Amino acid sequence: MAIDVRCPDCGEEENLLGTRSADSISMQCERCGAEWKRPLAKKCGRCGGDDLQTVPLAIVEKSRGTQLSVVGTRPVLLCSLCDAEELRHYHAHRPNPLMPKNLPTTGEEHLTG
């Protein structure tokens, strides 16, 4: 399972150092010097469960007019209990990524009716 680790202060993802202890990893950002601890295993923020799956989430942008295009994906962790519906949808439509819940608007505020 891929773990998305980034500095909470500057967003750095590459130049990070980590030292493991019994219950956490002490992290340090080489870019800005920030220090923080992260748990050894990711857990669901809603139920506390550790049965998480990494799935691709589409990055969608308006490409032309009202046309939306998938311009990339990013990995997200979904809980098998709390996100069961999203996981069922993903597994039923593989290899397509999950679509974000909020899509870019078409600018309806400029339409006249």
Secondary structure, DSSP 8 states (H G I E B T S, - for coil): -------TTT---SSEEEEE-SSEEEEEETTT--EEEEESS---TTT----EEEEEEEEEEEEETTEEEEEEEEEEEEETTTTHHHHHHHHHTTTS-B--SS-----GGG---
